[in-house]
Structure formats: structure tokens, C-alpha cells
Amino acid sequence: MSAPHIVTLDGPAGVGKTTLAKRVADALGLAYLDTGAMFRATALALGEGAAALPEAEIQARLQALKFTLSGAGSASVLSLDSRPIGDEIRTEHVGMMASNVATLPVVRTFLGNAQRAVGNATSLVVEGRDMGTVIFPGAQHKFFLDAAPEIRAQRRCTQLEEMGKPADRTLITAQIRARDEQDRGRATAPLRPADNAVIIDTGPLSIEGVFEAIMHVVRGS
């Protein structure tokens, strides 16, 4: 059996990783794995202030969690303890909770193992923060998507407004800057491009433009 084909899309929040990863997965006929959702769902399951708990307690709680992935492309379904993960994780507050627990080696080890287990079993388009650098360093194709915080904040506001939720651009910009600083500056698996990643500035491009740039690389190799 040939090794699974892995395409990684890394980058900070708000660069369109989720939308793009689903589109690429659809185009290639591969499963789609949202590792950011895994961190967010884990943070929500661990609860408020979990980052301050003793490591042994965090470890015990983590061992009770089980992720599964089914389907392919945009129809892929990520579940935690047999329950599909939904929009309850898609808030800036949960995002900051996830960023807080993501600094903990015990959490990163647990989720890294869970992600590798999925990638060892099936070909994937996978998005996250350290997919190309830490989790799947041998991936066939690696991309790092980026954009200025202000651009990402405006995109997030538009997304929230379309969901009928309030959007404070100043607050969201500050939250994105804070998450960027924490994600890029952490000692364990900091947010950065893999040495052999293709870096794409999504700021001046539409989603379609970024998608075409990714597919040009994937199909041209």
C-alpha cells in the first residue's frame, strides 16, 4: 500500500485556511482535517482555566477524549466522543482558550498523536499551525498562508455578521494580535512556515485566487 498523500495548510487565524482546505480536499478527493477545531474542541472540553490545572489532571481528562474523522472533502465530519463538532467552538473566546492550552506540551502531544493517527490511516488535506513543521514534516505539499491582522479581523467581522452575531472590529483586531503573539512566540511548536513550505500572502487575493495558487503547485508537481 502506498503512503497516504498529505497536503498541509498552516497559518494564523483568519487567513481562510478552513475554506481553502475544504476546497482543496474536494478538488483532490481527499479527506479534510481541521486541527484548529481539535484544539478548540479540546479547550472547550477541558473547561475554563484548564491551562492552570496540574499536568496529571489535564492528562487524565485528555485520555477520556477520542476524535474520529469520517467522510471526504467538505463533507468530512470531525467528531469528539462520537458527537460532531459544531459552531459552538467558533468564537473568539474559545479561540483564545485554545491558544492558552496550545502552549501546554501535554496537550500538544495528545493532539499531535491523534492527528498523526488520522494521517497514517488516510490521505488528507490538513490545516493548522504546525502541520508542516511538526506533525507531518514529510508531507508531499506544504503551504503557509498569512495576511495582516487588520485584514484578518475584517474577514472575521464579515463572517460573524453573516452568522447574525455582533462583531467589534477593534476588539477582534486586538484579539488576533494577542493570539498571533502567543502562537508565534511560544517555546513549543511556534507558528512559523516550514523550511520547504510555499508561502502565500492572502491579503491581496480572493479565496479563488489563493485556491488557484495552491492547486497550481499541487497539480504541477
MARBA-3410 file (N, C-alpha, C, O; in Angstrom, 1 decimal):
221
0.9,-1.2,0.0,0.0,0.0,0.0,0.9,1.2,0.0,1.9,1.3,0.8 ~ 0.6,2.2,-0.8,1.3,3.5,-0.9,1.1,4.3,0.3,0.0,4.2,0.9 ~ 2.0,5.2,0.7,1.9,6.0,1.8,0.7,7.1,1.6,0.6,7.5,0.4 ~ 0.0,7.5,2.6,-1.0,8.5,2.4,-0.5,9.8,1.8,0.7,10.2,2.2 ~ -1.2,10.5,1.0,-0.8,11.7,0.4,-1.3,12.8,1.4,-2.5,12.9,1.7
-0.4,13.7,1.8,-0.7,14.7,2.8,-0.4,16.1,2.2,0.7,16.3,1.7 ~ -1.4,17.0,2.3,-1.2,18.4,1.9,-1.5,19.2,3.2,-2.6,19.1,3.8 ~ -0.5,20.1,3.6,-0.7,20.9,4.8,-0.9,22.3,4.5,-0.2,22.9,3.6 ~ -1.8,23.0,5.2,-2.1,24.4,5.1,-1.9,25.0,6.5,-2.8,24.8,7.4 ~ -0.8,25.7,6.8,-0.6,26.3,8.1,-0.8,27.8,8.0,-0.8,28.4,6.9
-0.9,28.4,9.1,-1.1,29.9,9.2,-1.9,30.3,10.4,-2.5,29.5,11.0 ~ -1.9,31.6,10.6,-2.6,32.2,11.7,-4.1,32.2,11.5,-4.6,31.9,10.4 ~ -4.9,32.6,12.5,-6.4,32.7,12.4,-6.7,33.7,11.3,-6.1,34.8,11.3 ~ -7.8,33.4,10.6,-8.4,34.5,9.7,-7.8,34.6,8.3,-8.0,35.6,7.6 ~ -7.0,33.6,7.9,-6.4,33.6,6.5,-7.2,32.8,5.5,-6.8,32.7,4.4
-8.3,32.2,6.0,-9.1,31.4,5.1,-8.7,29.9,5.0,-9.1,29.2,4.1 ~ -8.0,29.4,6.0,-7.5,28.0,6.0,-8.6,27.0,5.8,-8.5,26.1,5.1 ~ -9.7,27.2,6.6,-10.8,26.3,6.6,-11.4,26.2,5.3,-11.6,25.1,4.7 ~ -11.8,27.3,4.7,-12.5,27.4,3.4,-11.6,26.8,2.3,-12.0,26.0,1.5 ~ -10.3,27.1,2.4,-9.4,26.7,1.3,-9.1,25.2,1.5,-9.1,24.5,0.5
-8.9,24.7,2.7,-8.6,23.3,2.9,-9.8,22.4,2.4,-9.5,21.4,1.8 ~ -11.0,22.9,2.7,-12.2,22.1,2.2,-12.2,22.1,0.7,-12.5,21.1,0.1 ~ -11.9,23.2,0.0,-12.0,23.3,-1.4,-10.9,22.4,-2.0,-11.1,21.7,-3.0 ~ -9.7,22.5,-1.5,-8.6,21.7,-2.0,-8.9,20.2,-1.8,-8.7,19.4,-2.7 ~ -9.4,19.8,-0.6,-9.8,18.4,-0.4,-10.9,18.0,-1.4,-10.8,16.8,-1.9
-11.9,18.8,-1.7,-12.9,18.5,-2.6,-12.2,18.2,-4.0,-12.6,17.3,-4.7 ~ -11.4,19.1,-4.4,-10.7,19.1,-5.7,-9.9,17.8,-5.9,-9.8,17.3,-7.0 ~ -9.2,17.4,-4.8,-8.3,16.3,-4.8,-9.0,15.0,-4.4,-8.4,13.9,-4.6 ~ -10.2,15.1,-3.9,-10.9,13.9,-3.5,-10.3,13.3,-2.2,-10.4,12.0,-2.0 ~ -9.8,14.1,-1.3,-9.2,13.7,-0.1,-10.0,14.0,1.1,-10.9,14.9,1.0
-9.8,13.4,2.2,-10.4,13.8,3.5,-9.8,15.1,4.0,-8.7,15.5,3.6 ~ -10.6,15.8,4.7,-10.2,17.1,5.3,-10.2,17.1,6.8,-11.1,16.7,7.4 ~ -9.0,17.5,7.4,-8.9,17.5,8.8,-8.6,18.9,9.3,-7.6,19.5,8.9 ~ -9.5,19.4,10.2,-9.4,20.7,10.8,-8.8,20.6,12.2,-9.5,20.3,13.1 ~ -7.5,20.8,12.3,-6.8,20.6,13.6,-7.1,21.7,14.5,-7.0,21.6,15.7
-7.4,22.9,14.0,-7.8,24.0,14.8,-9.0,23.7,15.6,-9.2,24.0,16.8 ~ -9.9,23.0,14.9,-11.2,22.6,15.6,-10.9,21.6,16.7,-11.5,21.5,17.7 ~ -9.8,20.7,16.5,-9.5,19.8,17.5,-9.0,20.5,18.8,-9.3,20.1,19.9 ~ -8.1,21.6,18.6,-7.7,22.3,19.7,-8.8,23.1,20.4,-8.9,23.1,21.6 ~ -9.7,23.7,19.6,-10.8,24.4,20.2,-11.8,23.5,20.9,-12.2,23.8,22.0
-12.1,22.3,20.3,-13.0,21.4,21.0,-12.3,20.8,22.3,-13.0,20.6,23.3 ~ -11.0,20.6,22.2,-10.3,20.1,23.4,-10.3,21.2,24.5,-10.6,20.9,25.7 ~ -10.1,22.4,24.2,-10.1,23.5,25.2,-11.5,23.6,25.8,-11.6,23.8,27.0 ~ -12.5,23.5,25.0,-13.9,23.6,25.5,-14.2,22.5,26.4,-14.9,22.6,27.4 ~ -13.7,21.3,26.0,-14.0,20.1,26.8,-13.2,20.1,28.2,-13.7,19.7,29.2
-12.0,20.7,28.1,-11.2,20.8,29.4,-11.8,21.9,30.3,-11.7,21.7,31.5 ~ -12.4,22.9,29.7,-13.1,23.9,30.5,-12.2,25.2,30.8,-11.0,25.2,30.5 ~ -12.9,26.2,31.3,-12.3,27.5,31.6,-11.1,27.3,32.6,-11.2,26.6,33.6 ~ -10.0,28.0,32.3,-8.9,27.9,33.2,-8.1,26.6,33.2,-7.3,26.4,34.1 ~ -8.3,25.8,32.2,-7.7,24.4,32.2,-6.2,24.5,32.1,-5.5,23.7,32.6
-5.7,25.6,31.5,-4.2,25.7,31.4,-3.5,25.8,32.7,-2.3,25.6,32.8 ~ -4.2,26.2,33.8,-3.6,26.3,35.1,-3.8,25.1,35.9,-3.3,25.0,37.1 ~ -4.4,24.0,35.4,-4.6,22.8,36.2,-3.3,22.0,36.2,-2.4,22.2,35.4 ~ -3.1,21.1,37.2,-1.9,20.2,37.3,-1.9,19.4,36.1,-2.9,18.9,35.5 ~ -0.7,19.1,35.6,-0.5,18.3,34.4,-1.2,17.0,34.5,-1.7,16.5,33.5
-1.1,16.3,35.6,-1.7,15.0,35.8,-3.2,15.0,35.6,-3.7,14.1,35.0 ~ -3.8,16.1,36.0,-5.3,16.2,35.9,-5.6,16.4,34.4,-6.6,15.9,33.9 ~ -4.8,17.3,33.7,-5.1,17.6,32.3,-4.9,16.3,31.5,-5.7,15.9,30.6 ~ -3.8,15.5,31.8,-3.6,14.3,31.2,-4.7,13.3,31.3,-5.1,12.6,30.3 ~ -5.2,13.2,32.5,-6.4,12.3,32.8,-7.6,12.7,32.0,-8.3,11.8,31.4
-7.9,14.0,31.9,-9.0,14.5,31.1,-8.8,14.2,29.6,-9.8,13.8,28.9 ~ -7.6,14.4,29.2,-7.3,14.2,27.7,-7.5,12.7,27.3,-8.0,12.4,26.3 ~ -7.1,11.8,28.2,-7.2,10.4,27.9,-8.7,9.9,27.7,-8.9,8.9,27.1 ~ -9.6,10.7,28.2,-11.0,10.4,28.1,-11.6,10.9,26.8,-12.8,10.6,26.5 ~ -10.8,11.7,26.0,-11.3,12.2,24.8,-10.9,11.4,23.6,-9.8,10.9,23.5
-11.8,11.3,22.6,-11.5,10.5,21.4,-12.0,11.2,20.2,-13.2,11.5,20.1 ~ -11.1,11.5,19.2,-11.5,12.2,18.0,-11.7,11.1,16.9,-10.9,10.1,16.8 ~ -12.6,11.3,16.0,-12.8,10.5,14.8,-13.1,11.3,13.6,-13.7,12.4,13.7 ~ -12.7,10.9,12.4,-12.9,11.6,11.2,-13.6,10.7,10.2,-13.2,9.5,10.0 ~ -14.7,11.2,9.6,-15.4,10.4,8.6,-15.6,11.3,7.3,-15.6,12.5,7.4
-15.9,10.6,6.2,-16.3,11.4,5.0,-15.0,11.9,4.3,-13.9,11.5,4.6 ~ -15.3,12.7,3.3,-14.2,13.3,2.5,-14.5,14.7,2.0,-15.7,15.1,2.0 ~ -13.5,15.5,1.6,-13.7,16.8,1.2,-14.5,17.7,2.2,-14.3,17.5,3.4 ~ -15.3,18.6,1.7,-16.1,19.4,2.5,-17.2,18.7,3.3,-17.8,19.2,4.2 ~ -17.4,17.4,3.0,-18.4,16.6,3.7,-17.7,15.8,4.8,-18.4,15.0,5.5
-16.4,16.0,5.0,-15.7,15.4,6.1,-16.3,15.8,7.5,-16.6,17.0,7.6 ~ -16.4,14.9,8.4,-17.0,15.2,9.7,-16.1,14.8,10.8,-15.7,13.7,10.9 ~ -15.6,15.8,11.6,-14.8,15.6,12.7,-15.7,15.5,14.0,-16.5,16.4,14.2 ~ -15.5,14.4,14.7,-16.3,14.2,15.9,-15.4,14.1,17.2,-14.3,13.6,17.1 ~ -16.0,14.5,18.3,-15.3,14.3,19.6,-16.3,13.4,20.4,-17.4,13.8,20.7
-15.8,12.3,20.8,-16.6,11.3,21.6,-17.9,11.1,20.9,-19.0,11.1,21.5 ~ -17.8,10.8,19.6,-18.9,10.4,18.7,-19.9,11.5,18.4,-21.0,11.3,17.8 ~ -19.6,12.8,18.9,-20.5,13.9,18.6,-19.9,14.9,17.6,-18.8,15.4,17.9 ~ -20.5,15.1,16.5,-19.9,16.1,15.5,-19.6,17.4,16.2,-20.5,17.9,16.9 ~ -18.5,18.0,15.9,-18.1,19.3,16.4,-18.8,20.4,15.6,-18.7,20.4,14.3
-19.4,21.3,16.2,-20.2,22.4,15.5,-19.7,23.8,15.8,-18.6,24.0,16.2 ~ -20.6,24.7,15.5,-20.2,26.1,15.6,-20.0,26.6,17.1,-19.5,27.8,17.3 ~ -20.3,25.8,18.0,-20.0,26.2,19.4,-18.5,26.5,19.7,-18.2,27.2,20.7 ~ -17.7,26.0,18.8,-16.2,26.3,19.0,-15.8,27.5,18.3,-14.6,27.9,18.5 ~ -16.6,28.1,17.4,-16.2,29.2,16.5,-16.4,30.5,17.1,-17.0,31.4,16.5
-15.9,30.8,18.3,-16.0,32.1,18.9,-14.6,32.5,19.3,-13.7,31.7,19.4 ~ -14.3,33.8,19.3,-13.0,34.4,19.7,-12.6,33.9,21.1,-11.4,33.7,21.3 ~ -13.6,33.8,22.0,-13.3,33.4,23.3,-12.7,32.0,23.4,-11.7,31.7,24.0 ~ -13.4,31.1,22.7,-12.9,29.7,22.6,-11.6,29.6,21.9,-10.7,28.8,22.2 ~ -11.4,30.5,20.9,-10.1,30.6,20.2,-9.0,30.9,21.1,-7.9,30.4,21.0
-9.2,31.9,22.0,-8.2,32.2,23.0,-8.0,31.1,24.0,-6.8,30.9,24.4 ~ -9.0,30.4,24.4,-8.9,29.3,25.3,-8.0,28.2,24.6,-7.1,27.6,25.3 ~ -8.2,28.0,23.3,-7.4,27.0,22.6,-6.0,27.5,22.5,-5.1,26.6,22.7 ~ -5.7,28.8,22.3,-4.4,29.3,22.2,-3.7,29.1,23.6,-2.5,28.8,23.6 ~ -4.4,29.2,24.7,-3.9,29.1,26.0,-3.4,27.6,26.3,-2.3,27.4,26.7
-4.3,26.7,25.9,-3.9,25.3,26.2,-2.9,24.7,25.2,-2.2,23.8,25.4 ~ -2.8,25.4,24.0,-1.9,25.0,23.0,-0.5,25.2,23.4,0.5,24.7,22.8 ~ -0.2,26.0,24.5,1.1,26.2,25.0,1.6,25.1,25.8,2.8,25.0,26.2 ~ 0.7,24.2,26.2,1.0,23.1,27.1,1.5,21.8,26.3,0.8,21.3,25.5 ~ 2.7,21.4,26.6,3.2,20.2,25.9,2.3,19.0,26.0,2.2,18.2,25.0
1.7,18.8,27.1,0.8,17.6,27.3,-0.3,17.6,26.3,-0.8,16.6,25.8 ~ -0.9,18.8,26.1,-2.0,18.9,25.1,-1.5,18.7,23.7,-2.1,18.0,22.9 ~ -0.4,19.4,23.4,0.2,19.2,22.0,0.6,17.8,21.7,0.4,17.3,20.6 ~ 1.1,17.1,22.7,1.5,15.7,22.5,0.3,14.9,22.2,0.2,14.0,21.3 ~ -0.8,15.0,23.0,-2.0,14.3,22.9,-2.6,14.5,21.5,-3.0,13.6,20.8
-2.8,15.8,21.1,-3.4,16.1,19.8,-2.5,15.7,18.6,-3.0,15.3,17.6 ~ -1.2,15.9,18.8,-0.3,15.5,17.7,-0.4,14.1,17.4,-0.4,13.7,16.3 ~ -0.5,13.2,18.5,-0.6,11.8,18.3,-2.0,11.5,17.6,-2.0,10.6,16.7 ~ -3.0,12.2,18.0,-4.3,11.9,17.4,-4.3,12.3,15.9,-4.9,11.6,15.1 ~ -3.7,13.4,15.6,-3.6,13.9,14.2,-2.8,12.9,13.3,-3.2,12.6,12.2
-1.7,12.5,13.9,-0.8,11.6,13.1,-1.5,10.2,12.9,-1.4,9.6,11.8 ~ -2.3,9.8,13.8,-3.1,8.6,13.7,-4.0,8.7,12.5,-4.2,7.7,11.8 ~ -4.7,9.8,12.4,-5.6,10.0,11.3,-4.8,10.0,10.0,-5.2,9.4,9.0 ~ -3.7,10.8,9.9,-2.9,10.9,8.7,-2.2,9.7,8.3,-1.9,9.5,7.1 ~ -2.0,8.8,9.2,-1.4,7.5,8.9,-2.4,6.5,8.3,-2.0,5.6,7.6
-3.6,6.8,8.5,-4.7,5.9,8.0,-5.3,6.3,6.7,-5.8,5.5,5.9 ~ -5.2,7.6,6.4,-5.9,8.1,5.1,-5.2,9.3,4.6,-4.5,10.1,5.3 ~ -5.3,9.5,3.3,-4.7,10.7,2.7,-5.6,11.9,3.1,-6.8,11.8,3.2 ~ -4.9,13.1,3.3,-5.5,14.2,3.9,-5.1,15.6,3.3,-4.0,15.7,2.8 ~ -6.0,16.5,3.4,-5.7,17.9,3.4,-5.9,18.4,4.8,-7.0,18.3,5.3
-4.9,18.9,5.4,-4.9,19.2,6.8,-4.5,20.6,7.1,-3.5,21.1,6.5 ~ -5.2,21.3,7.9,-4.9,22.7,8.3,-4.6,22.9,9.7,-5.1,22.1,10.6 ~ -3.8,23.8,10.1,-3.4,24.1,11.5,-2.4,25.1,11.6,-2.3,26.1,10.9 ~ -1.6,24.9,12.7,-0.5,25.9,13.0,0.9,25.3,12.7,1.8,26.0,12.4 ~ 1.0,24.0,13.0,2.4,23.3,12.9,2.3,22.0,12.1,3.1,21.1,12.4
1.4,21.9,11.2,1.2,20.7,10.4,2.4,20.3,9.6,2.9,19.2,9.6 ~ 3.0,21.3,8.9,4.1,21.1,8.0,5.5,21.1,8.8,6.4,20.5,8.2 ~ 5.5,21.6,10.0,6.8,21.7,10.7,6.9,20.6,11.7,8.0,20.1,11.9 ~ 5.8,20.2,12.4,5.9,19.2,13.5,5.1,17.9,13.2,5.7,16.8,13.4 ~ 3.9,18.0,12.8,3.0,16.9,12.8,3.3,16.0,11.5,3.4,14.8,11.6
3.3,16.7,10.3,3.6,16.0,9.1,4.7,16.6,8.3,4.6,17.1,7.3 ~ 6.0,16.5,8.9,7.1,17.1,8.3,7.4,16.4,6.9,8.1,17.0,6.1 ~ 6.9,15.2,6.7,7.2,14.5,5.4,6.1,14.7,4.4,6.0,14.0,3.4 ~ 5.2,15.7,4.6,4.0,15.9,3.7,4.5,16.2,2.3,5.5,16.9,2.1 ~ 3.8,15.8,1.3,4.2,16.0,-0.1,4.1,17.4,-0.5,4.9,17.9,-1.3
3.1,18.2,0.1,2.9,19.6,-0.2,2.6,20.4,1.0,1.8,20.0,1.8 ~ 3.3,21.5,1.2,3.2,22.3,2.4,3.0,23.8,2.0,3.6,24.3,1.1 ~ 2.0,24.4,2.6,1.7,25.8,2.3,1.6,26.6,3.7,1.1,26.0,4.7 ~ 2.0,27.8,3.6,1.8,28.7,4.8,1.1,29.9,4.3,1.6,30.7,3.5 ~ -0.1,30.2,4.8,-1.0,31.3,4.4,-0.9,32.4,5.5,-0.9,32.1,6.7
-0.8,33.6,5.1,-0.7,34.7,6.0,-1.4,36.0,5.5,-1.8,36.0,4.3 ~ -1.6,36.9,6.4,-2.2,38.2,6.0,-2.1,39.1,7.2,-1.9,38.7,8.3 ~ -2.2,40.4,7.0,-2.1,41.4,8.1,-3.2,41.2,9.0,-4.3,40.9,8.6 ~ -3.0,41.5,10.3,-4.1,41.3,11.3,-5.3,42.1,11.0,-6.4,41.6,11.2 ~ -5.2,43.3,10.5,-6.4,44.1,10.2,-7.2,43.5,9.1,-8.4,43.5,9.2
-6.6,42.9,8.1,-7.3,42.2,7.0,-8.0,41.0,7.6,-9.2,40.7,7.3 ~ -7.4,40.2,8.4,-8.0,39.1,9.0,-9.1,39.4,10.0,-10.1,38.7,10.0 ~ -9.0,40.5,10.7,-10.1,41.0,11.6,-11.3,41.4,10.8,-12.4,41.1,11.2 ~ -11.1,42.1,9.7,-12.2,42.4,8.8,-13.0,41.2,8.3,-14.2,41.2,8.2 ~ -12.2,40.2,7.9,-12.8,39.0,7.4,-13.6,38.3,8.5,-14.7,37.7,8.2
-13.0,38.3,9.7,-13.7,37.7,10.8,-15.0,38.4,11.1,-16.0,37.8,11.4 ~ -15.0,39.7,11.1,-16.2,40.5,11.3,-17.3,40.2,10.3,-18.5,40.0,10.6 ~ -16.9,40.1,9.0,-17.8,39.8,8.0,-18.4,38.4,8.2,-19.6,38.2,8.0 ~ -17.6,37.4,8.6,-18.1,36.1,8.9,-19.1,36.1,10.0,-20.1,35.5,9.9 ~ -18.8,36.8,11.1,-19.7,36.9,12.3,-21.0,37.6,11.9,-22.1,37.1,12.3
-20.9,38.6,11.1,-22.1,39.3,10.7,-23.0,38.5,9.9,-24.2,38.5,10.0 ~ -22.4,37.7,9.0,-23.2,36.7,8.2,-23.9,35.7,9.0,-24.9,35.1,8.6 ~ -23.3,35.4,10.2,-23.9,34.4,11.1,-24.9,35.1,12.0,-25.5,34.4,12.9 ~ -25.1,36.4,11.9,-26.0,37.1,12.7,-25.5,37.4,14.1,-26.3,37.6,15.0 ~ -24.1,37.4,14.2,-23.5,37.7,15.5,-22.9,39.1,15.6,-22.4,39.5,14.5
-22.8,39.7,16.7,-22.1,41.0,16.8,-20.7,40.9,16.5,-20.0,39.9,16.8 ~ -20.1,42.0,15.9,-18.7,42.0,15.5,-18.1,43.4,15.9,-18.4,44.4,15.2 ~ -17.2,43.4,16.8,-16.4,44.6,17.2,-15.0,44.5,16.6,-14.2,43.8,17.0 ~ -14.8,45.3,15.5,-13.6,45.1,14.7,-12.4,45.5,15.6,-11.3,44.8,15.5 ~ -12.5,46.5,16.4,-11.3,46.9,17.2,-10.9,45.8,18.2,-9.8,45.5,18.4
-12.0,45.2,18.8,-11.7,44.1,19.8,-11.2,42.9,19.1,-10.2,42.3,19.6 ~ -11.7,42.6,17.9,-11.3,41.4,17.2,-9.9,41.5,16.7,-9.1,40.6,16.7 ~ -9.5,42.7,16.3,-8.1,43.0,15.8,-7.2,42.8,17.0,-6.1,42.2,16.8 ~ -7.5,43.3,18.2,-6.7,43.2,19.4,-6.5,41.7,19.7,-5.5,41.3,20.1 ~ -7.7,41.0,19.7,-7.6,39.5,20.0,-6.7,38.8,19.0,-6.0,37.9,19.4
-6.8,39.1,17.7,-6.0,38.4,16.7,-4.5,38.7,17.0,-3.7,37.8,16.9 ~ -4.2,40.0,17.3,-2.8,40.3,17.6,-2.3,39.6,18.8,-1.1,39.1,18.8 ~ -3.1,39.5,19.8,-2.7,38.8,21.0,-2.5,37.3,20.7,-1.5,36.7,21.2 ~ -3.3,36.7,20.0,-3.2,35.3,19.6,-1.9,35.1,18.8,-1.2,34.1,18.9 ~ -1.7,36.0,17.8,-0.5,35.9,17.0,0.7,35.9,17.8,1.7,35.1,17.6
0.8,36.9,18.8,2.0,37.0,19.6,2.2,35.7,20.4,3.3,35.3,20.6 ~ 1.1,35.2,21.0,1.2,34.0,21.8,1.6,32.8,20.9,2.5,32.0,21.3 ~ 1.0,32.6,19.7,1.2,31.5,18.9,2.6,31.5,18.3,3.3,30.5,18.2 ~ 3.1,32.7,17.9,4.4,32.8,17.2,5.5,32.7,18.2,6.6,32.4,17.9 ~ 5.2,33.1,19.5,6.3,33.2,20.5,6.4,32.1,21.5,7.3,32.1,22.3
5.5,31.1,21.4,5.6,30.0,22.3,6.8,29.1,22.1,7.3,29.0,21.0 ~ 7.3,28.5,23.1,8.5,27.7,23.1,8.3,26.4,22.3,9.2,25.9,21.6 ~ 7.1,25.8,22.5,6.8,24.6,21.9,6.0,24.8,20.5,4.9,25.4,20.5 ~ 6.6,24.3,19.4,6.0,24.4,18.1,5.4,25.7,17.8,4.2,25.9,17.5 ~ 6.2,26.8,17.8,5.7,28.1,17.4,5.2,28.2,16.0,5.6,27.4,15.1
4.3,29.1,15.8,3.7,29.3,14.4,4.8,29.9,13.5,5.3,31.0,13.7 ~ 5.2,29.1,12.5,6.1,29.6,11.5,6.0,28.7,10.3,5.5,27.5,10.4 ~ 6.5,29.2,9.1,6.4,28.3,7.9,7.5,27.2,8.0,8.6,27.4,8.6 ~ 7.2,26.1,7.4,8.2,25.0,7.3,9.2,25.5,6.3,8.9,26.4,5.4 ~ 10.4,25.0,6.4,11.5,25.5,5.5,11.2,25.3,4.0,11.6,26.1,3.2
10.4,24.3,3.7,10.1,24.0,2.3,8.6,24.3,2.0,8.1,23.7,1.0 ~ 8.0,25.1,2.8,6.6,25.5,2.5,6.5,26.6,1.5,7.4,27.4,1.3 ~ 5.4,26.6,0.7,5.1,27.7,-0.2,4.3,28.7,0.6,3.3,28.4,1.1 ~ 4.9,29.9,0.7,4.2,31.0,1.5,3.3,31.8,0.5,3.8,32.3,-0.5 ~ 2.1,32.0,1.0,1.1,32.8,0.2,0.5,33.9,1.0,0.0,33.6,2.1
0.7,35.2,0.6,0.1,36.3,1.3,-1.4,36.4,0.7,-1.6,36.7,-0.4 ~ -2.3,36.1,1.6,-3.7,36.0,1.1,-4.4,37.4,1.1,-5.5,37.6,0.7 ~ -3.7,38.4,1.7,-4.2,39.8,1.8,-4.8,40.3,0.5,-5.9,40.7,0.4 ~ -3.9,40.3,-0.6,-4.4,40.9,-1.9,-5.2,40.0,-2.8,-5.6,40.3,-3.8 ~ -5.4,38.7,-2.3,-6.0,37.7,-3.1,-7.4,37.3,-2.6,-7.7,37.4,-1.4
-8.3,37.0,-3.6,-9.6,36.4,-3.2,-9.3,35.0,-2.8,-8.3,34.4,-3.0 ~ -10.4,34.3,-2.2,-10.3,32.9,-1.9,-10.0,32.1,-3.2,-9.2,31.2,-3.1 ~ -10.6,32.5,-4.3,-10.4,31.8,-5.5,-9.0,31.9,-6.0,-8.4,31.0,-6.5 ~ -8.4,33.1,-5.8,-7.0,33.4,-6.2,-6.1,32.5,-5.4,-5.1,32.0,-6.0 ~ -6.3,32.4,-4.1,-5.4,31.6,-3.2,-5.6,30.1,-3.6,-4.6,29.3,-3.7
-6.8,29.7,-3.8,-7.1,28.3,-4.2,-6.4,27.9,-5.5,-5.8,26.9,-5.6 ~ -6.4,28.8,-6.5,-5.8,28.6,-7.8,-4.3,28.5,-7.6,-3.6,27.6,-8.2 ~ -3.7,29.3,-6.7,-2.3,29.3,-6.5,-1.9,27.9,-5.8,-0.8,27.4,-6.2 ~ -2.7,27.5,-4.9,-2.4,26.2,-4.3,-2.5,25.0,-5.3,-1.6,24.2,-5.3 ~ -3.5,25.0,-6.0,-3.8,23.9,-7.0,-2.7,23.9,-8.1,-2.3,22.9,-8.6
-2.2,25.1,-8.5,-1.2,25.2,-9.5,0.1,24.5,-9.0,0.7,23.8,-9.8 ~ 0.4,24.6,-7.7,1.6,24.0,-7.1,1.3,22.5,-7.0,2.2,21.7,-7.4 ~ 0.2,22.1,-6.5,-0.1,20.6,-6.2,-0.2,19.9,-7.6,0.4,18.8,-7.7 ~ -0.9,20.4,-8.5,-1.0,19.7,-9.8,0.2,19.8,-10.7,0.3,19.1,-11.7 ~ 1.0,20.8,-10.4,2.2,21.0,-11.3,3.4,20.2,-10.9,4.4,20.2,-11.5
3.3,19.5,-9.7,4.5,18.8,-9.2,4.4,17.3,-9.5,5.3,16.5,-9.2
END
